[in-house]
């Protein structure tokens, strides 16, 4: 079985902790492209503090973006994805929301916590 030391994974996740400061909800899969995030954002939460590295489930290592209760909605449409960025030019991680969410500009949005996991080698 292949093996990679946890510290290898932790270094990448530590970078996500250090640089991930904004979470956007978007109307399309950002595909890792910052311009797609900014062109399709429906709202955001800034000033995030991403949690410390820990054991992933069922394996690997993870960090957790805390639950959001007061995100600002800036557009009206259906949010289908989230994107963690450095708020200037880099998508750190993105994924589909567990269910799409209709949002209206001027309101707030909430999200459950999100785990970013790097799975063990197999």
C-alpha positions as CSV (number, residue, x, y, z in Angstrom):
1,X,0.0,0.0,0.0
2,X,1.2,3.5,-0.8
3,X,2.1,5.8,2.1
4,X,2.5,9.6,2.4
5,X,3.3,11.2,5.7
6,X,0.6,13.5,7.2
7,X,3.0,16.4,7.1
8,X,3.0,16.4,3.3
9,X,-0.7,16.9,3.3
10,X,-0.6,19.4,6.2
11,X,1.7,21.7,4.3
12,X,-0.8,22.2,1.5
13,X,-3.7,22.5,4.0
14,X,-1.6,25.0,6.0
15,X,-1.4,27.1,2.9
16,X,-5.2,27.0,2.5
17,X,-5.5,28.1,6.2
18,X,-3.0,31.0,5.7
19,X,-4.5,32.2,2.4
20,X,-8.2,31.4,2.5
21,X,-10.0,34.5,3.6
22,X,-13.2,34.8,1.5
23,X,-15.9,32.3,0.7
24,X,-18.2,33.1,-2.2
25,X,-21.4,31.4,-3.2
26,X,-21.6,31.2,-7.0
27,X,-24.1,30.3,-9.7
28,X,-21.8,27.9,-11.5
29,X,-18.9,25.6,-11.0
30,X,-15.9,27.9,-10.7
31,X,-13.5,25.2,-12.0
32,X,-10.6,26.7,-10.1
33,X,-10.7,30.0,-12.1
34,X,-10.8,33.2,-10.1
35,X,-12.5,35.1,-12.9
36,X,-15.4,32.6,-12.9
37,X,-15.8,33.2,-9.2
38,X,-15.9,37.0,-9.5
39,X,-18.1,36.9,-12.6
40,X,-20.7,34.6,-11.0
41,X,-20.6,35.4,-7.4
42,X,-24.0,35.8,-5.6
43,X,-22.6,36.7,-2.2
44,X,-19.6,36.3,0.1
45,X,-18.3,36.1,3.6
46,X,-14.9,37.7,4.3
47,X,-12.6,37.5,7.2
48,X,-12.8,33.8,7.5
49,X,-10.7,31.8,9.9
50,X,-10.2,28.3,8.4
51,X,-9.7,25.6,11.1
52,X,-6.5,23.7,12.0
53,X,-5.5,20.6,10.1
54,X,-6.8,17.3,11.5
55,X,-7.7,13.8,10.5
56,X,-9.9,13.5,7.5
57,X,-12.8,11.0,7.2
58,X,-12.6,8.3,6.2
59,X,-8.8,9.0,5.8
60,X,-6.3,11.7,4.9
61,X,-6.1,15.1,6.4
62,X,-8.6,18.0,6.4
63,X,-9.3,21.6,7.4
64,X,-12.8,23.0,8.1
65,X,-14.3,26.2,6.9
66,X,-16.6,27.2,9.8
67,X,-20.4,27.5,9.4
68,X,-21.5,30.9,8.1
69,X,-24.5,32.6,9.5
70,X,-24.1,36.1,8.1
71,X,-22.9,36.0,4.5
72,X,-23.8,39.0,2.4
73,X,-25.9,38.3,-0.7
74,X,-25.0,40.6,-3.6
75,X,-26.9,39.1,-6.5
76,X,-30.3,37.4,-7.2
77,X,-30.1,33.9,-8.7
78,X,-29.5,30.3,-7.6
79,X,-26.3,29.5,-5.8
80,X,-25.0,26.0,-6.7
81,X,-21.3,26.1,-5.6
82,X,-18.9,27.6,-3.1
83,X,-15.4,28.9,-3.6
84,X,-12.7,29.6,-1.0
85,X,-10.4,32.3,-2.3
86,X,-7.6,34.6,-1.2
87,X,-10.0,37.5,-2.1
88,X,-7.7,38.8,-4.8
89,X,-6.7,36.3,-7.5
90,X,-6.6,32.6,-6.4
91,X,-9.2,29.9,-5.9
92,X,-8.0,27.7,-3.1
93,X,-10.8,25.2,-3.1
94,X,-14.3,24.9,-4.5
95,X,-17.2,22.5,-4.6
96,X,-20.9,22.0,-5.1
97,X,-23.3,23.0,-2.3
98,X,-25.2,20.1,-0.8
99,X,-28.3,21.6,-2.3
100,X,-28.8,24.7,-4.5
101,X,-30.0,27.8,-2.7
102,X,-32.1,30.6,-4.2
103,X,-30.7,34.0,-3.0
104,X,-31.9,37.6,-3.3
105,X,-29.6,40.6,-3.3
106,X,-29.6,42.4,0.1
107,X,-30.3,39.3,2.2
108,X,-27.9,37.2,4.1
109,X,-27.0,33.5,3.5
110,X,-26.0,30.7,5.8
111,X,-23.9,27.6,5.1
112,X,-23.0,24.6,7.2
113,X,-19.3,24.1,7.8
114,X,-17.3,22.7,4.9
115,X,-14.4,20.2,5.1
116,X,-11.6,20.4,2.6
117,X,-10.0,16.9,2.6
118,X,-6.9,15.5,1.0
119,X,-7.4,11.7,0.9
120,X,-4.6,9.2,1.6
121,X,-2.7,7.6,-1.2
122,X,-4.1,4.2,-2.3
